[in-house]
Amino acid sequence: TNRVAAEFDVLAKDRLFGSRYQGAIGVSFGLRYQNSDQTIRLAGVKVDNVHIDGLPAVAQRQLSRLGAWLAEEGLQNYPIHRLKPEDLRSADRLGYQVSELRVTSQGLTVGLTPKP
């Protein structure tokens, strides 16, 4: 599907009552290359699931909606890696530039095309 799936542990604390909750959030996203600053960025960020142990069902649904909105808005277009000039030196010398990134079952594939 050309997407990366990840799950993160979450620890939340209720400031009013001091209760602590543990759980996990699952996200998936695509990757895109930004040529202007040579960064790899998140694209199409989607929160797939949120589960917090011990949280009442009504609060869990509200948190899921709010968390999904915050994560999707906050992480969209977020840079996760900046390529170093030496990473692209060989391609540049041969007249190529990065055109696309593809997520495969074996890892990340970087597509190159001739420079205009």
KELO-802266 format. One record per residue: x, y, z of N, C-alpha, C in turn. Coordinates in steps of 0.2 Angstrom, whole numbers, padded with zeros to 4 digits. Each point is the difference from the previous one (the first is absolute). Example, Ala and Ser with C-alpha at 12.3 -4.5 7.8 and 13.67 -1.06 7.14 Angstrom:
<atoms>
nxx | nyy | nzz | caxx | cayy | cazz | cxx | cyy | czz
0066 | -0028 | 0039 | -0004 | 0006 | 0000 | 0004 | 0006 | 0000
-0002 | 0005 | -0004 | 0004 | 0006 | 0001 | -0004 | 0005 | 0003
</atoms>
This chain:
<atoms>
nxx | nyy | nzz | caxx | cayy | cazz | cxx | cyy | czz
0004 | -0006 | 0000 | -0004 | 0006 | 0000 | 0004 | 0006 | 0000
0007 | 0000 | 0000 | 0004 | 0005 | 0000 | 0000 | 0004 | 0006
-0001 | -0003 | 0006 | -0001 | 0003 | 0006 | 0004 | -0003 | 0005
0002 | 0003 | 0006 | 0004 | -0002 | 0005 | -0006 | -0001 | 0006
0000 | -0005 | 0004 | -0004 | 0000 | 0006 | 0005 | -0001 | 0006
-0002 | 0004 | 0005 | 0003 | 0000 | 0006 | -0004 | 0001 | 0006
0002 | -0003 | 0006 | -0004 | 0000 | 0006 | 0004 | 0003 | 0005
-0002 | 0005 | 0004 | 0003 | 0003 | 0006 | -0003 | -0001 | 0006
0004 | -0001 | 0005 | -0003 | 0000 | 0007 | -0002 | 0007 | 0002
-0005 | 0000 | 0004 | -0003 | 0007 | 0003 | 0000 | -0001 | 0007
0002 | 0005 | 0004 | -0001 | 0001 | 0007 | -0004 | 0007 | 0001
-0006 | 0000 | 0002 | -0004 | 0006 | 0001 | -0001 | 0001 | 0008
-0001 | 0006 | 0002 | -0001 | 0002 | 0007 | -0006 | 0005 | 0000
-0005 | -0002 | 0004 | -0006 | 0004 | 0001 | 0003 | 0005 | 0005
0000 | 0007 | -0002 | 0003 | 0005 | 0005 | -0005 | 0001 | 0006
-0007 | -0001 | -0002 | -0005 | 0002 | 0005 | 0001 | -0005 | 0006
0000 | -0006 | -0002 | -0001 | -0006 | 0006 | 0007 | -0003 | 0001
0005 | 0001 | -0005 | 0006 | -0003 | 0001 | 0001 | -0007 | -0002
-0006 | -0003 | -0004 | 0000 | -0007 | -0002 | 0005 | 0000 | -0006
0004 | -0006 | -0001 | 0004 | -0002 | -0005 | -0003 | -0005 | -0004
0001 | 0001 | -0007 | -0003 | -0005 | -0005 | 0006 | -0002 | -0005
0000 | -0006 | -0001 | 0005 | -0003 | -0005 | -0004 | -0003 | -0006
0003 | 0000 | -0006 | -0003 | -0002 | -0006 | 0005 | 0000 | -0005
-0003 | 0000 | -0006 | 0003 | 0000 | -0007 | -0004 | 0004 | -0005
0004 | 0003 | -0004 | -0003 | 0003 | -0006 | 0003 | -0002 | -0006
-0004 | -0002 | -0005 | 0003 | -0003 | -0007 | -0001 | 0005 | -0005
0005 | 0001 | -0004 | -0001 | 0005 | -0005 | 0003 | -0003 | -0007
-0002 | 0003 | -0005 | 0003 | -0002 | -0007 | 0001 | 0006 | -0004
0005 | 0000 | -0004 | 0001 | 0006 | -0004 | 0004 | -0002 | -0006
0000 | 0004 | -0005 | 0004 | -0001 | -0006 | 0007 | 0005 | 0001
0004 | -0001 | -0005 | 0006 | 0004 | 0000 | 0001 | 0004 | -0006
0002 | 0006 | 0000 | 0002 | 0004 | -0006 | 0006 | 0004 | 0001
0003 | 0001 | -0006 | 0007 | 0003 | 0000 | -0001 | 0008 | -0002
0003 | 0004 | 0004 | -0001 | 0007 | -0001 | 0007 | 0003 | -0003
0001 | 0001 | -0006 | 0006 | 0001 | -0003 | 0003 | 0007 | 0002
-0004 | 0005 | 0002 | 0003 | 0006 | 0002 | 0004 | 0000 | 0006
-0001 | -0004 | 0005 | 0004 | -0001 | 0006 | 0003 | -0007 | 0001
-0001 | -0004 | -0005 | 0002 | -0007 | 0000 | -0002 | -0004 | 0006
-0007 | 0001 | 0002 | -0002 | -0004 | 0005 | -0005 | -0005 | -0002
-0001 | -0005 | 0004 | -0005 | -0005 | 0000 | -0006 | 0002 | 0005
-0006 | 0001 | -0003 | -0005 | 0002 | 0004 | -0006 | -0005 | 0001
-0004 | 0001 | 0005 | -0006 | -0004 | 0001 | -0005 | 0002 | -0005
-0004 | -0004 | -0003 | -0006 | 0002 | -0004 | -0006 | -0005 | 0001
-0006 | 0003 | 0000 | -0006 | -0004 | 0001 | 0000 | -0003 | 0007
0002 | 0003 | 0005 | 0000 | -0002 | 0007 | -0007 | -0002 | 0002
-0001 | -0006 | 0003 | -0006 | -0003 | 0002 | 0000 | -0003 | 0007
-0004 | 0001 | 0004 | 0000 | -0003 | 0007 | -0004 | -0006 | -0001
0002 | -0006 | 0000 | -0003 | -0006 | -0001 | -0004 | -0003 | 0006
0003 | 0001 | 0006 | -0003 | -0002 | 0006 | 0003 | 0003 | 0006
-0004 | 0001 | 0005 | 0002 | 0002 | 0007 | -0003 | -0004 | 0005
0004 | -0003 | 0004 | -0002 | -0004 | 0006 | 0003 | 0002 | 0006
-0004 | 0002 | 0005 | 0003 | 0002 | 0007 | -0004 | -0004 | 0005
0005 | -0004 | 0003 | -0003 | -0005 | 0006 | -0003 | 0004 | 0005
-0006 | -0003 | 0002 | -0004 | 0003 | 0006 | -0003 | 0006 | -0001
0000 | 0003 | -0006 | -0004 | 0006 | -0002 | -0007 | -0002 | -0001
-0005 | 0004 | 0003 | -0007 | -0002 | -0002 | -0001 | 0001 | -0008
-0005 | -0004 | -0002 | -0001 | 0000 | -0007 | -0002 | 0006 | -0003
-0004 | 0004 | 0003 | -0002 | 0007 | -0002 | 0006 | 0004 | -0001
0005 | 0000 | 0005 | 0006 | 0004 | 0000 | 0004 | -0002 | -0005
0001 | -0007 | -0001 | 0004 | -0003 | -0005 | -0002 | 0003 | -0007
-0006 | 0000 | -0002 | -0003 | 0002 | -0006 | 0002 | 0008 | -0001
-0001 | 0004 | 0005 | 0002 | 0007 | -0001 | 0007 | 0001 | -0001
0004 | -0004 | 0004 | 0007 | 0001 | 0000 | 0003 | -0003 | -0007
-0003 | -0005 | -0003 | 0001 | -0002 | -0006 | -0001 | 0005 | -0006
-0006 | 0003 | 0001 | -0001 | 0005 | -0005 | 0005 | 0006 | 0000
0001 | 0002 | 0006 | 0004 | 0006 | 0001 | 0007 | -0002 | -0001
0003 | -0005 | 0002 | 0006 | -0003 | -0001 | 0002 | -0001 | -0008
-0005 | -0002 | -0003 | 0000 | -0001 | -0008 | 0001 | 0007 | -0003
-0004 | 0004 | 0002 | 0000 | 0007 | -0003 | 0007 | 0003 | 0001
0002 | 0000 | 0006 | 0007 | 0003 | 0002 | 0005 | -0003 | -0003
0001 | -0007 | 0000 | 0005 | -0003 | -0003 | 0000 | 0001 | -0008
-0005 | -0001 | -0003 | -0001 | 0001 | -0007 | 0002 | 0007 | -0002
-0002 | 0005 | 0003 | 0001 | 0007 | -0001 | 0008 | 0002 | 0001
0002 | -0003 | 0006 | 0007 | 0002 | 0002 | 0005 | -0004 | -0003
-0001 | -0006 | -0003 | 0005 | -0004 | -0003 | 0000 | 0001 | -0007
-0005 | 0002 | -0003 | 0000 | 0001 | -0008 | 0005 | 0005 | -0002
0004 | -0003 | -0005 | 0006 | 0004 | -0003 | 0006 | 0000 | 0005
0000 | -0003 | 0005 | 0005 | 0000 | 0005 | 0007 | -0003 | -0003
0005 | 0004 | 0001 | 0006 | -0003 | -0003 | 0003 | -0005 | 0005
0002 | -0006 | -0002 | 0003 | -0005 | 0004 | 0007 | -0002 | -0001
0002 | 0002 | -0006 | 0007 | -0001 | -0002 | 0003 | 0005 | -0005
0006 | 0003 | 0001 | 0003 | 0004 | -0005 | 0006 | -0003 | -0003
0000 | -0001 | -0007 | 0005 | -0003 | -0003 | 0006 | 0004 | 0000
0006 | -0003 | 0001 | 0006 | 0004 | -0001 | 0002 | 0001 | -0007
0004 | 0005 | -0001 | 0002 | 0001 | -0007 | 0004 | -0006 | -0003
0004 | -0003 | 0004 | 0004 | -0006 | -0002 | -0005 | -0006 | -0002
-0006 | 0000 | 0003 | -0005 | -0005 | -0001 | -0002 | 0000 | -0008
0000 | 0006 | -0002 | -0003 | 0001 | -0007 | 0006 | 0002 | -0005
0006 | 0000 | 0002 | 0006 | 0002 | -0004 | 0000 | -0004 | -0007
0000 | -0007 | 0001 | 0001 | -0004 | -0006 | -0006 | 0001 | -0005
-0006 | 0000 | 0002 | -0006 | 0001 | -0004 | 0001 | 0007 | -0003
0002 | 0005 | 0003 | 0000 | 0007 | -0002 | 0006 | 0000 | -0006
0005 | -0003 | 0002 | 0006 | 0000 | -0005 | -0002 | -0004 | -0007
-0005 | -0005 | 0001 | -0002 | -0003 | -0006 | -0006 | 0003 | -0004
-0002 | 0006 | 0003 | -0006 | 0004 | -0003 | -0007 | -0003 | 0002
0000 | -0003 | 0006 | -0007 | -0002 | 0003 | -0002 | 0003 | 0006
-0006 | 0000 | 0001 | -0003 | 0003 | 0006 | -0006 | -0005 | 0003
-0001 | 0001 | 0007 | -0005 | -0004 | 0003 | -0007 | 0002 | -0003
-0004 | -0005 | -0002 | -0006 | 0001 | -0003 | -0006 | -0003 | 0004
0001 | -0005 | 0004 | -0005 | -0003 | 0004 | 0003 | -0005 | 0005
-0004 | -0001 | 0005 | 0002 | -0005 | 0005 | -0006 | -0005 | 0000
0002 | -0006 | 0001 | -0005 | -0005 | 0000 | 0001 | -0005 | 0006
-0005 | -0001 | 0004 | 0001 | -0005 | 0006 | -0002 | -0007 | -0003
0005 | -0004 | 0001 | -0002 | -0007 | -0002 | 0001 | -0005 | 0006
-0001 | -0006 | -0001 | 0001 | -0005 | 0005 | 0007 | -0001 | 0002
0004 | 0002 | -0005 | 0008 | -0001 | 0002 | 0003 | 0006 | 0002
-0004 | 0006 | 0000 | 0003 | 0006 | 0003 | -0002 | 0006 | -0004
0004 | 0005 | -0001 | -0002 | 0006 | -0003 | 0004 | 0000 | -0007
-0003 | 0001 | -0005 | 0003 | 0001 | -0007 | 0000 | 0007 | -0002
0005 | 0003 | -0003 | 0001 | 0006 | -0002 | 0000 | 0000 | -0007
-0004 | 0004 | -0003 | 0000 | 0000 | -0008 | 0003 | 0006 | -0002
0004 | 0000 | -0005 | 0004 | 0005 | -0003 | -0002 | 0001 | -0007
0000 | 0007 | -0002 | -0001 | 0002 | -0007 | 0005 | 0005 | -0002
0001 | 0000 | -0007 | 0005 | 0005 | -0003 | -0002 | 0007 | 0002
0005 | 0004 | 0002 | -0002 | 0007 | 0002 | -0002 | 0004 | -0007
-0005 | 0005 | 0001 | -0002 | 0003 | -0006 | 0005 | 0005 | -0003
</atoms>
